[in-house]
Amino acid sequence: MDHPSFWAPAGPFALSELADYSGAQIPGGFASEAGRLVSAVKALDEAGSQDVAFFENRKYLAALSETLAAAVFVAPSWAERVPEHAVPLISKDPYRSFAKSLELFYPDAGFPKVAGTEAPIDPSARIEEGAIVEVGAIIGPEAQIGRGTRIAAGAVVGYRVAIGRDCFVGPSAAITHALIGNRVIIHSGARIGQDGFGFAMGPGGHYKVRQIGRVIIQDDAEIGANTSIDRGALKDTIIGEGSKIDNLVQIAHNVVIGRHCVIAAQTGISGSTILEDFVAMGGQCGTVGHIRIGMGAQIAAQSGVHCDIPRGQVWGGYPAKPIMSWKREAAVLKRLTRRKGASENKDETAE
């Protein structure tokens, strides 16, 4: 989908200016690079020769070694792992420096871009013939709504949001910073495109990390009532074609959900988690961040997933493990508690 983007970066900025603003240092051996210009902040695996990135999580060491970024915020202990073509921007807290760099590059990203106040339907919005906007809905500047789509009363479609054809957006749903395909159903009260939960935490307080990504919802997906889908921090949060998400589900920033996944109510998926195609998650599941759940995997209700799950496997429990291991452990524990109970009853009788 051709889209003009939600955020326009300021700059470019010299590395010296960026380092001063973010509290980082340019090593002496790179002093000649202080005037080098960078134009945007991007993830390690997407950054190019005019971008700055950051590294903090050792899970992404491979991405660090392969990045094409012009510069990388990095802790002193990892500076030697930065590729030769990139300038290490040394920081005691690379994540906080990264957060400050986003503030410099994207000064208008501190607050969501929603809708104007002059009219319920902004004159710059593009609404195809055959679309229905019910009374009380608000359509923001430059929004696009396709033929056959119905926007229910009280819904909000924000600035530059694009919604395809034959979709339904339920009452009081709010959609910002999102691109939505065809035949998508979004039930009442859903919240799509709000800030991801990102803060550089420290003894001086928690510094907000601006979220400049988007939410992408592909064709034939369905989003349940009061479900929240956060927009990405740098990359996009993606809901794959045909995936079905129940009510009261929380999907954090940078999550990628593949095609035809099924996610039951009250599940929470932490940031940067990847679900491959045809994953099924029972109700009240939770995951840690930065893990991958393989194609066709199934997760039992109320499970806590703390690591990668190979494709096709069935896991359950807290912490989650292969389903047969969980069942055997539960059976052993049940037998032990029965024996203990029987022993205690025998002792009480003897007394």
ABEGO torsion letter per residue (X at the ends): XBBAEABBBBOBBBAAAAAAAAGBBBBAAAAAAAABBBABBBBAAABBAABBBBBABAAAAAAAAABABABBBBBAAAAAABBAABBBBBBABAAAAAAAAAAAABAAAABBBBBBAABABBAABBBBBGBBBBBGBBBBBGBBBBBGBBBBBGBBBBBGBBBBBGBBBBBGBBBBGBBBBBGBBBBBGBBBGBBBBBBBBBAAEBBBBBBABBBBBBBGBBBBBGBBBBBBAABBBBBBBGBBBBBGBBBBBGBBBBBGBBBBBGBBBBBGBBBBBGBBBBBGBBBBBGBBBBBGBBBBBGBBBABBBBBGBBBBEOBBBBAAAAAAAAAAAAAAAAAAAAAAAAAAAAX
